[in-house]
Amino acid sequence: MIYELTPNDFDNLNKLKDKYKNNVVIVKFYLPNCGPCKATIDEYNRLERVLNEEDNYKVMQFNSEKYNPNKISNLEFGVKEITSFPTIIIYKKNTFIHSVYKGTRDADSWFEAMRKASLN
């Protein structure tokens, strides 16, 4: 199951960092009614299923309609300004790796980006 982040997770950043300190984490910021966001649902779920048994990778998402990501003040988590949806951010050991994933929107490409982040 994909972990659904809330603003409370960002408020408790140190707790979240400690929990996932050894993981590469991918977070999708999405809007439920956004066409491009809907187009990523199956592939994002496939990524989660593939990585479900992996200890080093975590798949998360943030409902940007329910919670405005631009009101989250914790820039350390890499959330500075979300201007388009979906926005994908990858973290290694909860360190900001790149602000926006710009590659192909499929499970294999996301996994490859996460694998590369784990090597850096």
Secondary structure, DSSP 4 states (H G I P E B T S, - for coil): --EEE-HHHHHTHHHHHHHTTT-EEEEEEE-TT-HHHHHHHHHHHHHHHHHTT-SSEEEEEEETTTS-GGG---GGGT-S---SSSEEEEEETTEEEESS--S-SSHHHHHHHHHHHHH-
